[in-house]
């Protein structure tokens, strides 16, 4: 999932980022995405700061939370974002 895409769709808005705490966004940032519930439940200092708006989508196979306090599923990744930029730039000549 990419912050800001699709522009009029459902995308991450409360990423685990110091920018969000300041009221800003990391547009174009690729987030980690869903993880196994066992991973989410085993990480230290992980919590949800608000009700889970995607609660009805959570399964025994994967969870995702659009919550700044969930660093396991909703953090922008530099390596993933760099790969996405590389891939998208390779399409520019088409």
Secondary structure, DSSP 8 states (H G I E B T S, - for coil): -BTT-STTS----S-SSHHHHTT---TT-BB---B-HHHHHHSTT---SS--TTGGG--SS-B----TT-TTTS-B-HHHHHHHHHHHHHTTT-
